[in-house]
Amino acid sequence: MTRAVGYIRVSTEKQADQGVSLDAQKAKIEAYAMLYDLEMVDYVIETGSAKGTNRDGLQEALGALTNGRAEALIVVKLDRLTRSVADLGRLVETYFQKHALLSVGEQIDTRSAAGRLVLNVLASVSQWEREVIGERTSAAMQHMRELGQYTGGKHRYGFELVNGELVRHEGEQAVLALVRKYRAKGLSLRKIAETLADKGFKSRTGKEFVPCAIAGMAA
């Protein structure tokens, strides 16, 4: 009979306090262990994100493998272990060549070559999906910025935020027009900053404009 340690992770303290997700994960692992005749030697419960692998709970679970208390680690889903393909690859190379990784949700058992293949394919597909979503989000944000729409954070000079939307700030637009006019005449960034200071124009913070700020305004 294979001895196994169950690793259970929730993302927030609220989930841990309510116990719903914890109990559900443990119940699924227990049912899986009973079905496949596994001896559960311990359950490790952790609260926190899946970023990185240097997490106390995960290291404790992996320690059960390296010290010989367990021969397999069971998770409800791979994302409980890690969301990073790179981290998963390192875990497989470091721990799961000798020990087994079992996932209830994906029906993965790395004790077989087929299980290892499925693990690698699923991990790669998950990473691809996250990268595609990231690319689409980035493209959408860039398109919104090009249209002058607010995308969060500090809004650009020349506009003000009104009811969640960017509208033209006429005073700042006048300064922008001057900056572009001076640049068209060939004035340096430093000279433009000095000219604005002479005319009494100041930045939003009440300070004189600096050349690097002028560069962004003239773009």
N, C-alpha and C positions, 0 to 999 in steps of 0.2 A: 504494500500500500504506500503510495506517494504521500509524503508529509508536505503540507503547504501552509503558507502564511497569507492571510487576506489583507490587502491594502485598500483602505477606504478613505476617500478624500472628498470634502465639500469645500466650496469656494468662499463661503462667508460664515461669520460667527452666528448669524441668524439661523442659517440652515443647521448648524451644529446644535444650537440651543433647542430648536424645534425637534430635531432628531428624525424628521420624516425621511430625508434623503439618506441619512446614515442607516436607519433601520431597513430601508428598502434595499440598499446596497448589500448589507450583511445578509439579509434574507435570500437574495439572489445567489450570493456566494455559497451560502450553506446548502441551498438546493442543488447547485452545480456540484459541490463536493460530494454530496450524497449520491447523485446520479453517476458520477465517475469514480466513486470509491476512493476519495481522497481523505486523508486524515488532517483536519485543521489543527495546527499546533498553536496558532495565535492570530489575532486580528489587530492591525495597526490602524488607528483612526487619526486623520490629520485635517486641519482647517487651513486653507490658504490656496493661492493660485498654483498652477502647474508650471510656472516659469522656473526654469533651471531644475537641477536634480539634487542640489545640496539642501534638501529639506529634511528636517529632523525625523519626521515620520517615515519618509521614504527610505532614508538611510538606515533607520531601525529595521524596516522590513527587509531591505537588502542584506543587512547584517545577519538576519536569521538564516539567509542562504549561505553566506560565507562562513559562518561559525558552525554550520552543519545541523542546525535545529530543523531546518526545512529544506526541501529539494525543489520546491516550486513556489511561485508567487502568483496569486490570483487577484484580478481586478474585474470590476463589473464592465468597464469599457476602457479602452486604451487611453482616452483623454483624462482618465483619473490618474494615470501614471505620468503622462507628459503630453503636451500638444506640439512638441517640436520634433521634427523628423531627425534632426541632427542629434538631439538628446536621446531619442529612442534608439538610434543607431549605436550610440556609445554605450547605452545600457545593454543592448543585445550583445555587443562585442565583449563587454566587461563581465556581465553576469549571466547572460542567457545562452551562452555557448555550453556551459556546464550545467546550469540550472534551467528549469522550465519556466516559461511565462505563459500564463493561461488567462484568456479574456472571455468572460461569459457572453457579452453582447456580440462580439465578432466571431465567437466560436473558434478561437485561436488556441492552439496547443503546440508550442515550439519544440515539444519532444519529437516531433516528426518533421521531415524536410518540407512536406506540404504545408504544415503549420507555419514554418519560418518564411516560406514563400508568400503565403497570404498576408502575414504580418508586414512584410516589406512593401507589398503592393498597396495595402490599405493605408499605410503610413504615407507613402508617396502621393496617393490620390488626395488624402486629407490636406497635405501641405500644398498641393497644386490648387485645391479649391480655395484655401485661405489667400494664396497669392493672387488668384484671379479676382477675388472679392476686393482685395487691397488695391489692385490696379484699376478696377472699375470705380471704386470710391475716389481714388486720386484723380482720375480723369474727370469725374463729375464735379469735384471740388474746383479743379482748374477751370472748367467751363463756367462755373458760377462766378469765379473771380474775374474771368474775362468779361462777363456780363455786368460786373460791378456789384454782384450780389454778396451779401454778408455770409461768410463761412465760419464764423466764430473767431475768437481771439481779438486782438487789437485791430480796429478798422483803420484803413489806410488814410493818409492825409488827403484832405479835400472832401471828405465825407463825414457825416455824423450818423449815429445810430438812433433811429426813431421808431419805437414800437417794433423792434426786432428787424427793421429794414434799413438799409443804407440810403441816405438822401444827401444831395449835394450841400456842402457847407460853403455858402457864397464867399465868406471872408477868406477861407483857406483856398478856394478855387482862384481867387484874385491873386494870391501869393504864387500859386502854381503857374498862373499865366505869366507873371513877371519872371519867374525862374526860366520858363521856356523861352521867353523873349530874350533874356540875357544870354542864354546858351546859344540861341540862334545867332546872336551877334558875336559869338566867339569868346565870351568872358569865361574865365576859369571858375571852377567850383568855389575856390577860396574867395575870389573877387565877388562872386554873386552873394556869398554869405556875408561879406563885409558891406555890400550895398544894401542888402535887406536890413542889416543891423542899423545902418545909417538912416534908413527910412522908418525905423522904429518897429519893424516886424519881428515877432518872436514866435517860437514854437509853442505847441500846446502846453508844455511844461513851464512856459514863461521865460525860457532861456533863449539866447541867440542861436541861430541856425549854424550848424557846422558843415563843412564840405561833404562829409559822407552822407549826411541827410539830404543835402542838395542833389547829390547824385541820384538818389532814389526818387526824388520829386521830379527830376527832369526826365526820367525814363518814360 
